[in-house]
Amino acid sequence: LKHIKVGDLVDINPDGSTKQKYNGWMNGKIKEMDDKSGQVKVEYKSCYGISTTFWMHLDNEEVIAEFGTMTGKIKKTLTDLLMEEDLEIQQRIKMDLGNQW
């Protein structure tokens, strides 16, 4: 996940790093990065719809993964979708992503 930057979407599993009950893997959005520690602050909506932030380490594969790879929401990477040649599809994807946040 070295290509990740602030504003990118990722799959996260908060249950992998806490004792609280969550619904497993879900989508989150990178809000901050600490270049020295390799940690990122991710915002996500809990299973109760509450917006929450959590710091996690990019190397911890039990709690963070590339967008769509663990949630199964997309078969292609986000970059693949945004590179779509059909401008109408590309615009729809951008609008859908914007509506999530």
MMTF fields as JSON, N, C-alpha, C and O atoms, coordinates in Angstrom:
{
  "mmtfVersion": "1.0.0",
  "mmtfProducer": "UNKNOWN",
  "numBonds": 403,
  "numAtoms": 404,
  "numGroups": 101,
  "numChains": 1,
  "numModels": 1,
  "chainsPerModel": [1],
  "groupsPerChain": [101],
  "chainIdList": ["A"],
  "bondAtomList": [4, 2, 8, 6, 12, 10, 16, 14, 20, 18, 24, 22, 28, 26, 32, 30, 36, 34, 40, 38, 44, 42, 48, 46, 52, 50, 56, 54, 60, 58, 64, 62, 68, 66, 72, 70, 76, 74, 80, 78, 84, 82, 88, 86, 92, 90, 96, 94, 100, 98, 104, 102, 108, 106, 112, 110, 116, 114, 120, 118, 124, 122, 128, 126, 132, 130, 136, 134, 140, 138, 144, 142, 148, 146, 152, 150, 156, 154, 160, 158, 164, 162, 168, 166, 172, 170, 176, 174, 180, 178, 184, 182, 188, 186, 192, 190, 196, 194, 200, 198, 204, 202, 208, 206, 212, 210, 216, 214, 220, 218, 224, 222, 228, 226, 232, 230, 236, 234, 240, 238, 244, 242, 248, 246, 252, 250, 256, 254, 260, 258, 264, 262, 268, 266, 272, 270, 276, 274, 280, 278, 284, 282, 288, 286, 292, 290, 296, 294, 300, 298, 304, 302, 308, 306, 312, 310, 316, 314, 320, 318, 324, 322, 328, 326, 332, 330, 336, 334, 340, 338, 344, 342, 348, 346, 352, 350, 356, 354, 360, 358, 364, 362, 368, 366, 372, 370, 376, 374, 380, 378, 384, 382, 388, 386, 392, 390, 396, 394, 400, 398],
  "bondOrderList": [1, 1, 1, 1, 1, 1, 1, 1, 1, 1, 1, 1, 1, 1, 1, 1, 1, 1, 1, 1, 1, 1, 1, 1, 1, 1, 1, 1, 1, 1, 1, 1, 1, 1, 1, 1, 1, 1, 1, 1, 1, 1, 1, 1, 1, 1, 1, 1, 1, 1, 1, 1, 1, 1, 1, 1, 1, 1, 1, 1, 1, 1, 1, 1, 1, 1, 1, 1, 1, 1, 1, 1, 1, 1, 1, 1, 1, 1, 1, 1, 1, 1, 1, 1, 1, 1, 1, 1, 1, 1, 1, 1, 1, 1, 1, 1, 1, 1, 1, 1],
  "groupList": [{"groupName": "LEU", "atomNameList": ["N", "CA", "C", "O"], "elementList": ["N", "C", "C", "O"], "formalChargeList": [0, 0, 0, 0], "bondAtomList": [1, 0, 2, 1, 3, 2], "bondOrderList": [1, 1, 2], "singleLetterCode": "L", "chemCompType": "L-PEPTIDE LINKING"}, {"groupName": "LYS", "atomNameList": ["N", "CA", "C", "O"], "elementList": ["N", "C", "C", "O"], "formalChargeList": [0, 0, 0, 0], "bondAtomList": [1, 0, 2, 1, 3, 2], "bondOrderList": [1, 1, 2], "singleLetterCode": "K", "chemCompType": "L-PEPTIDE LINKING"}, {"groupName": "HIS", "atomNameList": ["N", "CA", "C", "O"], "elementList": ["N", "C", "C", "O"], "formalChargeList": [0, 0, 0, 0], "bondAtomList": [1, 0, 2, 1, 3, 2], "bondOrderList": [1, 1, 2], "singleLetterCode": "H", "chemCompType": "L-PEPTIDE LINKING"}, {"groupName": "ILE", "atomNameList": ["N", "CA", "C", "O"], "elementList": ["N", "C", "C", "O"], "formalChargeList": [0, 0, 0, 0], "bondAtomList": [1, 0, 2, 1, 3, 2], "bondOrderList": [1, 1, 2], "singleLetterCode": "I", "chemCompType": "L-PEPTIDE LINKING"}, {"groupName": "VAL", "atomNameList": ["N", "CA", "C", "O"], "elementList": ["N", "C", "C", "O"], "formalChargeList": [0, 0, 0, 0], "bondAtomList": [1, 0, 2, 1, 3, 2], "bondOrderList": [1, 1, 2], "singleLetterCode": "V", "chemCompType": "L-PEPTIDE LINKING"}, {"groupName": "GLY", "atomNameList": ["N", "CA", "C", "O"], "elementList": ["N", "C", "C", "O"], "formalChargeList": [0, 0, 0, 0], "bondAtomList": [1, 0, 2, 1, 3, 2], "bondOrderList": [1, 1, 2], "singleLetterCode": "G", "chemCompType": "PEPTIDE LINKING"}, {"groupName": "ASP", "atomNameList": ["N", "CA", "C", "O"], "elementList": ["N", "C", "C", "O"], "formalChargeList": [0, 0, 0, 0], "bondAtomList": [1, 0, 2, 1, 3, 2], "bondOrderList": [1, 1, 2], "singleLetterCode": "D", "chemCompType": "L-PEPTIDE LINKING"}, {"groupName": "ASN", "atomNameList": ["N", "CA", "C", "O"], "elementList": ["N", "C", "C", "O"], "formalChargeList": [0, 0, 0, 0], "bondAtomList": [1, 0, 2, 1, 3, 2], "bondOrderList": [1, 1, 2], "singleLetterCode": "N", "chemCompType": "L-PEPTIDE LINKING"}, {"groupName": "PRO", "atomNameList": ["N", "CA", "C", "O"], "elementList": ["N", "C", "C", "O"], "formalChargeList": [0, 0, 0, 0], "bondAtomList": [1, 0, 2, 1, 3, 2], "bondOrderList": [1, 1, 2], "singleLetterCode": "P", "chemCompType": "L-PEPTIDE LINKING"}, {"groupName": "SER", "atomNameList": ["N", "CA", "C", "O"], "elementList": ["N", "C", "C", "O"], "formalChargeList": [0, 0, 0, 0], "bondAtomList": [1, 0, 2, 1, 3, 2], "bondOrderList": [1, 1, 2], "singleLetterCode": "S", "chemCompType": "L-PEPTIDE LINKING"}, {"groupName": "THR", "atomNameList": ["N", "CA", "C", "O"], "elementList": ["N", "C", "C", "O"], "formalChargeList": [0, 0, 0, 0], "bondAtomList": [1, 0, 2, 1, 3, 2], "bondOrderList": [1, 1, 2], "singleLetterCode": "T", "chemCompType": "L-PEPTIDE LINKING"}, {"groupName": "GLN", "atomNameList": ["N", "CA", "C", "O"], "elementList": ["N", "C", "C", "O"], "formalChargeList": [0, 0, 0, 0], "bondAtomList": [1, 0, 2, 1, 3, 2], "bondOrderList": [1, 1, 2], "singleLetterCode": "Q", "chemCompType": "L-PEPTIDE LINKING"}, {"groupName": "TYR", "atomNameList": ["N", "CA", "C", "O"], "elementList": ["N", "C", "C", "O"], "formalChargeList": [0, 0, 0, 0], "bondAtomList": [1, 0, 2, 1, 3, 2], "bondOrderList": [1, 1, 2], "singleLetterCode": "Y", "chemCompType": "L-PEPTIDE LINKING"}, {"groupName": "TRP", "atomNameList": ["N", "CA", "C", "O"], "elementList": ["N", "C", "C", "O"], "formalChargeList": [0, 0, 0, 0], "bondAtomList": [1, 0, 2, 1, 3, 2], "bondOrderList": [1, 1, 2], "singleLetterCode": "W", "chemCompType": "L-PEPTIDE LINKING"}, {"groupName": "MET", "atomNameList": ["N", "CA", "C", "O"], "elementList": ["N", "C", "C", "O"], "formalChargeList": [0, 0, 0, 0], "bondAtomList": [1, 0, 2, 1, 3, 2], "bondOrderList": [1, 1, 2], "singleLetterCode": "M", "chemCompType": "L-PEPTIDE LINKING"}, {"groupName": "GLU", "atomNameList": ["N", "CA", "C", "O"], "elementList": ["N", "C", "C", "O"], "formalChargeList": [0, 0, 0, 0], "bondAtomList": [1, 0, 2, 1, 3, 2], "bondOrderList": [1, 1, 2], "singleLetterCode": "E", "chemCompType": "L-PEPTIDE LINKING"}, {"groupName": "CYS", "atomNameList": ["N", "CA", "C", "O"], "elementList": ["N", "C", "C", "O"], "formalChargeList": [0, 0, 0, 0], "bondAtomList": [1, 0, 2, 1, 3, 2], "bondOrderList": [1, 1, 2], "singleLetterCode": "C", "chemCompType": "L-PEPTIDE LINKING"}, {"groupName": "PHE", "atomNameList": ["N", "CA", "C", "O"], "elementList": ["N", "C", "C", "O"], "formalChargeList": [0, 0, 0, 0], "bondAtomList": [1, 0, 2, 1, 3, 2], "bondOrderList": [1, 1, 2], "singleLetterCode": "F", "chemCompType": "L-PEPTIDE LINKING"}, {"groupName": "ALA", "atomNameList": ["N", "CA", "C", "O"], "elementList": ["N", "C", "C", "O"], "formalChargeList": [0, 0, 0, 0], "bondAtomList": [1, 0, 2, 1, 3, 2], "bondOrderList": [1, 1, 2], "singleLetterCode": "A", "chemCompType": "L-PEPTIDE LINKING"}, {"groupName": "ARG", "atomNameList": ["N", "CA", "C", "O"], "elementList": ["N", "C", "C", "O"], "formalChargeList": [0, 0, 0, 0], "bondAtomList": [1, 0, 2, 1, 3, 2], "bondOrderList": [1, 1, 2], "singleLetterCode": "R", "chemCompType": "L-PEPTIDE LINKING"}],
  "groupTypeList": [0, 1, 2, 3, 1, 4, 5, 6, 0, 4, 6, 3, 7, 8, 6, 5, 9, 10, 1, 11, 1, 12, 7, 5, 13, 14, 7, 5, 1, 3, 1, 15, 14, 6, 6, 1, 9, 5, 11, 4, 1, 4, 15, 12, 1, 9, 16, 12, 5, 3, 9, 10, 10, 17, 13, 14, 2, 0, 6, 7, 15, 15, 4, 3, 18, 15, 17, 5, 10, 14, 10, 5, 1, 3, 1, 1, 10, 0, 10, 6, 0, 0, 14, 15, 15, 6, 0, 15, 3, 11, 11, 19, 3, 1, 14, 6, 0, 5, 7, 11, 13],
  "groupIdList": [1, 2, 3, 4, 5, 6, 7, 8, 9, 10, 11, 12, 13, 14, 15, 16, 17, 18, 19, 20, 21, 22, 23, 24, 25, 26, 27, 28, 29, 30, 31, 32, 33, 34, 35, 36, 37, 38, 39, 40, 41, 42, 43, 44, 45, 46, 47, 48, 49, 50, 51, 52, 53, 54, 55, 56, 57, 58, 59, 60, 61, 62, 63, 64, 65, 66, 67, 68, 69, 70, 71, 72, 73, 74, 75, 76, 77, 78, 79, 80, 81, 82, 83, 84, 85, 86, 87, 88, 89, 90, 91, 92, 93, 94, 95, 96, 97, 98, 99, 100, 101],
  "secStructList": [7, 6, 6, 7, 7, 6, 6, 7, 3, 3, 3, 3, 7, 4, 4, 4, 6, 1, 1, 1, 7, 7, 7, 1, 1, 3, 3, 3, 3, 3, 3, 3, 3, 3, 6, 6, 6, 6, 3, 3, 3, 3, 3, 3, 3, 7, 6, 6, 1, 7, 3, 3, 3, 3, 3, 3, 3, 6, 6, 7, 6, 6, 6, 3, 3, 3, 6, 6, 6, 6, 6, 7, 1, 7, 1, 1, 7, 2, 2, 2, 2, 2, 6, 7, 1, 7, 2, 2, 2, 2, 2, 2, 2, 2, 2, 2, 2, 2, 2, 2, 7],
  "xCoordList": [0.817, 0.0, 0.858, 0.457, 1.994, 2.918, 2.421, 2.867, 1.503, 0.978, -0.181, -0.675, -0.618, -1.766, -1.45, -0.333, -2.472, -2.319, -3.603, -4.627, -3.546, -4.705, -5.833, -5.625, -7.025, -8.198, -8.533, -9.639, -7.583, -7.833, -8.766, -8.799, -9.523, -10.374, -9.585, -8.761, -9.84, -9.191, -10.226, -11.283, -9.925, -10.725, -10.079, -8.859, -10.891, -10.356, -11.15, -12.311, -10.494, -11.101, -10.808, -9.886, -11.58, -11.306, -11.331, -10.638, -12.109, -12.205, -10.872, -10.628, -10.013, -8.709, -7.753, -6.736, -8.069, -7.149, -7.801, -7.143, -9.084, -9.763, -10.62, -10.822, -11.112, -11.992, -13.466, -14.337, -13.752, -15.131, -15.714, -14.981, -17.024, -17.711, -18.009, -18.641, -17.557, -17.843, -18.26, -18.196, -18.678, -19.11, -17.961, -18.177, -16.751, -15.625, -15.127, -15.055, -14.783, -14.208, -15.241, -16.396, -14.801, -15.636, -14.736, -13.512, -15.336, -14.566, -14.229, -15.001, -13.061, -12.638, -11.937, -11.622, -11.695, -11.037, -9.848, -9.979, -8.684, -7.471, -7.641, -7.879, -7.519, -7.666, -6.328, -6.141, -5.393, -4.059, -3.045, -3.388, -1.776, -0.688, 0.475, 0.762, 1.139, 2.368, 3.493, 3.674, 4.239, 5.292, 6.39, 7.023, 6.619, 7.691, 7.329, 8.183, 6.057, 5.665, 5.004, 4.89, 4.567, 3.851, 2.403, 1.75, 1.897, 0.506, -0.369, 0.086, -1.643, -2.621, -3.837, -4.198, -4.453, -5.711, -6.827, -6.895, -7.701, -8.762, -10.113, -10.382, -10.957, -12.332, -13.236, -13.089, -14.161, -15.113, -16.413, -16.465, -17.456, -18.745, -18.928, -18.849, -19.174, -19.374, -20.675, -21.45, -20.903, -22.129, -23.364, -24.482, -23.184, -24.294, -24.432, -25.277, -23.591, -23.653, -22.925, -23.068, -22.145, -21.409, -20.043, -19.302, -19.71, -18.407, -17.337, -17.447, -16.301, -15.246, -13.89, -13.787, -12.855, -11.499, -10.652, -10.905, -9.637, -8.786, -7.421, -7.337, -6.344, -4.989, -4.642, -4.882, -4.079, -3.641, -2.367, -2.107, -1.586, -0.317, -0.535, -1.227, 0.05, -0.125, 0.395, -0.057, 1.338, 1.889, 1.025, 1.288, 0.007, -0.834, -1.955, -3.009, -1.72, -2.674, -3.954, -4.92, -3.972, -5.184, -6.2, -7.372, -5.748, -6.664, -6.819, -7.752, -5.936, -6.04, -5.616, -4.661, -6.355, -6.082, -6.501, -7.211, -6.048, -6.421, -7.938, -8.602, -8.471, -9.911, -10.551, -10.112, -11.591, -12.366, -11.85, -12.558, -10.626, -10.057, -10.633, -10.695, -11.05, -11.594, -13.111, -13.779, -13.643, -15.09, -15.802, -17.01, -15.046, -15.652, -16.57, -17.368, -16.476, -17.369, -17.027, -17.893, -15.76, -15.362, -14.409, -13.685, -14.409, -13.501, -12.194, -11.145, -12.259, -11.079, -10.551, -11.255, -9.313, -8.782, -9.418, -9.965, -9.347, -9.892, -9.205, -9.858, -7.904, -7.176, -7.699, -7.874, -7.952, -8.508, -9.838, -10.09, -10.685, -11.996, -11.894, -12.624, -11.003, -10.863, -10.172, -10.247, -9.503, -8.855, -9.8, -9.42, -11.013, -12.008, -12.104, -12.193, -12.087, -12.114, -13.461, -13.514, -14.536, -15.876, -16.068, -16.142, -16.149, -16.229, -17.495, -17.479, -18.591, -19.829, -19.668, -20.102, -19.053, -18.807, -17.859, -18.076, -16.81, -15.833, -16.507, -16.231, -17.384, -18.083, -19.003, -19.076, -19.703, -20.59, -19.808, -20.26, -18.651, -17.8, -17.376, -17.455, -16.924, -16.493, -17.645, -17.455, -18.842, -20.009, -20.369, -20.679, -20.332, -20.636, -19.658, -20.057, -18.38, -17.371, -17.57, -17.447, -17.875, -18.116, -19.317, -19.315, -20.349, -21.561, -21.34, -22.083, -20.321, -20.039, -19.494, -19.623, -18.879, -18.229, -18.792, -18.376],
  "yCoordList": [-1.208, 0.0, 1.269, 2.293, 1.199, 2.34, 3.499, 4.633, 3.228, 4.254, 5.041, 5.986, 4.67, 5.294, 6.748, 7.084, 7.603, 9.011, 9.492, 8.812, 10.643, 11.22, 11.367, 11.853, 10.94, 11.015, 9.702, 9.542, 8.749, 7.453, 6.599, 6.701, 5.754, 4.775, 3.489, 3.115, 2.82, 1.547, 0.63, 1.089, -0.658, -1.602, -1.728, -1.852, -1.698, -1.813, -2.846, -3.132, -3.389, -4.351, -3.913, -4.435, -2.962, -2.465, -3.566, -3.464, -4.612, -5.712, -6.448, -7.1, -6.343, -7.0, -6.334, -6.921, -5.1, -4.389, -3.924, -3.281, -4.236, -3.84, -4.987, -5.977, -4.857, -5.872, -5.564, -6.368, -4.408, -4.03, -4.858, -5.382, -4.97, -5.748, -4.87, -3.821, -5.296, -4.646, -5.717, -6.909, -5.3, -6.237, -6.668, -6.882, -6.805, -7.238, -6.143, -4.976, -6.524, -5.589, -4.584, -4.928, -3.323, -2.229, -1.212, -1.322, -0.231, 0.809, 1.937, 2.262, 2.528, 3.689, 4.667, 4.342, 5.863, 6.913, 7.45, 7.796, 7.52, 8.033, 9.524, 10.308, 9.91, 11.312, 11.967, 13.153, 11.202, 11.717, 10.605, 9.422, 11.003, 10.028, 10.497, 11.691, 9.546, 9.821, 9.112, 7.901, 9.869, 9.289, 8.604, 7.668, 9.047, 8.467, 7.091, 6.21, 6.91, 5.649, 4.667, 3.481, 5.144, 4.277, 4.059, 3.14, 4.915, 4.793, 5.792, 6.857, 5.424, 6.298, 6.411, 5.474, 7.577, 7.791, 7.589, 8.286, 6.629, 6.26, 6.616, 6.335, 7.24, 7.526, 6.459, 6.099, 5.965, 4.966, 5.109, 5.747, 4.504, 4.504, 3.146, 2.112, 3.158, 1.908, 1.247, 1.837, 0.034, -0.673, 0.07, -0.245, 1.044, 1.849, 3.165, 3.994, 3.36, 4.573, 5.761, 6.885, 5.523, 6.601, 6.758, 5.785, 7.984, 8.26, 8.232, 8.919, 7.43, 7.201, 7.266, 6.966, 7.653, 7.612, 6.679, 6.489, 6.099, 5.139, 5.153, 5.17, 5.145, 5.047, 3.575, 2.762, 3.225, 1.852, 1.868, 2.818, 0.815, 0.706, 0.086, -0.925, 0.685, 0.206, -1.207, -1.891, -1.658, -3.01, -4.095, -5.283, -3.705, -4.679, -5.161, -4.531, -6.271, -6.802, -7.328, -7.619, -7.453, -7.907, -6.791, -7.051, -5.523, -4.407, -3.459, -2.656, -3.524, -2.594, -3.28, -4.056, -2.971, -3.564, -2.584, -1.612, -2.859, -2.035, -2.028, -3.039, -0.885, -0.687, -1.764, -2.016, -2.39, -3.372, -4.794, -5.721, -4.993, -6.342, -7.236, -8.453, -6.662, -7.459, -7.32, -8.221, -6.203, -5.992, -6.558, -6.792, -6.779, -7.329, -6.364, -6.779, -5.075, -4.108, -3.845, -3.473, -4.039, -3.851, -4.96, -5.49, -5.304, -6.338, -5.708, -6.352, -4.452, -3.749, -2.847, -2.559, -2.406, -1.452, -0.096, 0.141, 0.781, 2.121, 2.841, 3.557, 2.658, 3.276, 2.778, 3.566, 1.465, 0.904, 1.556, 1.914, 1.706, 2.289, 3.744, 4.179, 4.487, 5.897, 6.1, 7.183, 5.063, 5.135, 4.662, 4.625, 4.308, 3.826, 4.792, 6.006, 4.247, 5.081, 5.749, 6.863, 5.098, 5.654, 6.774, 6.505, 8.026, 9.172, 9.162, 9.628, 8.638, 8.562, 7.616, 7.932, 6.47, 5.51, 6.124, 6.001, 6.783, 7.412, 8.452, 8.508, 9.27, 10.301, 9.667, 10.143, 8.602, 7.903, 7.329, 7.406, 6.761, 6.191, 7.28, 7.096, 8.418, 9.525, 10.042, 10.354, 10.131, 10.588, 9.591, 9.991, 8.286, 7.265, 7.319, 7.213, 7.482, 7.55, 8.797, 8.745, 9.918, 11.164, 11.076, 11.661, 10.348, 10.209, 9.366, 9.499, 8.489, 7.663, 8.502, 8.126, 9.648, 10.463, 11.849, 12.693],
  "zCoordList": [0.0, 0.0, 0.0, 0.552, -0.596, -0.602, -1.469, -1.295, -2.399, -3.298, -2.683, -3.298, -1.49, -0.828, -0.475, -0.082, -0.627, -0.249, 0.433, 0.382, 1.058, 1.733, 0.714, -0.398, 1.112, 0.254, -0.437, -0.954, -0.453, -1.095, -0.253, 0.973, -0.942, -0.281, -0.073, -0.908, 1.035, 1.363, 2.004, 2.437, 2.063, 2.834, 4.207, 4.316, 5.244, 6.598, 7.397, 7.104, 8.401, 9.308, 10.739, 11.366, 11.266, 12.619, 13.661, 14.674, 13.442, 14.395, 14.541, 15.556, 13.527, 13.581, 14.547, 14.919, 14.962, 15.844, 17.141, 17.96, 17.345, 18.583, 19.087, 18.382, 20.278, 20.86, 20.58, 20.911, 19.974, 19.707, 18.57, 17.731, 18.55, 17.513, 16.297, 16.424, 15.136, 13.871, 12.882, 13.183, 11.726, 10.688, 9.792, 8.6, 10.315, 9.497, 8.573, 8.959, 7.346, 6.384, 5.899, 5.646, 5.775, 5.28, 4.595, 4.654, 3.949, 3.274, 4.232, 5.133, 4.019, 4.788, 3.868, 2.724, 4.372, 3.587, 4.374, 5.549, 3.723, 4.365, 4.639, 3.72, 5.909, 6.311, 6.617, 6.345, 7.184, 7.523, 7.358, 7.378, 7.192, 7.088, 7.94, 8.02, 8.573, 9.31, 8.562, 8.698, 7.779, 6.937, 7.751, 7.262, 8.957, 9.77, 10.324, 10.415, 10.696, 11.333, 10.361, 10.67, 9.193, 8.258, 8.649, 8.155, 9.547, 9.964, 9.229, 8.81, 9.08, 8.449, 9.358, 10.07, 9.313, 10.036, 9.024, 8.012, 9.306, 8.377, 8.984, 10.152, 8.167, 8.575, 7.965, 6.797, 8.76, 8.272, 9.047, 10.099, 8.506, 9.19, 9.836, 9.173, 11.134, 11.861, 11.405, 10.653, 11.861, 11.488, 12.002, 11.592, 12.887, 13.398, 12.635, 12.972, 11.593, 10.785, 11.384, 10.903, 12.43, 13.094, 12.44, 12.302, 12.035, 11.427, 12.511, 13.527, 12.283, 13.267, 12.572, 11.383, 13.304, 12.753, 13.607, 14.797, 12.962, 13.649, 12.971, 11.743, 13.77, 13.232, 13.042, 13.935, 11.884, 11.637, 10.802, 10.063, 10.927, 10.22, 8.845, 8.72, 7.821, 6.445, 6.224, 5.306, 7.046, 6.891, 7.529, 7.339, 8.277, 8.968, 8.043, 7.954, 7.363, 6.385, 7.023, 6.319, 8.341, 9.026, 9.195, 9.469, 9.03, 9.252, 8.068, 8.057, 7.071, 5.942, 4.644, 4.615, 3.567, 2.255, 1.163, 1.418, -0.052, -1.198, -1.363, -1.138, -1.756, -1.902, -2.778, -3.9, -2.243, -2.996, -2.93, -3.324, -2.44, -2.453, -1.36, -1.534, -0.25, 0.85, 0.98, 1.487, 0.529, 0.625, -0.594, -0.562, -1.678, -2.883, -3.592, -4.432, -3.272, -3.879, -5.338, -6.13, -5.69, -7.082, -7.471, -6.628, -8.726, -9.227, -9.723, -9.701, -10.166, -10.648, -9.54, -8.572, -9.688, -8.725, -8.988, -10.065, -8.015, -8.166, -9.323, -10.083, -9.46, -10.563, -11.907, -12.837, -12.014, -13.251, -13.592, -14.742, -12.582, -12.83, -13.269, -14.16, -12.653, -13.007, -14.355, -14.936, -14.85, -16.164, -17.28, -18.45, -16.908, -17.861, -19.046, -18.862, -20.245, -21.45, -21.676, -22.198, -21.298, -21.466, -20.448, -19.249, -20.902, -20.003, -19.155, -18.016, -19.699, -18.935, -17.744, -16.636, -17.969, -16.885, -15.868, -14.663, -16.344, -15.454, -14.558, -13.36, -15.127, -14.357, -13.315, -12.182, -13.69, -12.763, -11.579, -10.437, -11.854, -10.801, -9.825, -8.611, -10.357, -9.51, -8.649, -7.473, -9.24, -8.476, -7.384, -6.261, -7.701, -6.706, -5.546, -4.387, -5.853, -4.793, -3.948, -2.724, -4.592, -3.86, -2.943, -1.86, -3.365, -2.559, -1.319, -0.346, -1.333, -0.164, 0.978, 2.143, 0.65, 1.679, 1.664, 2.458]
}
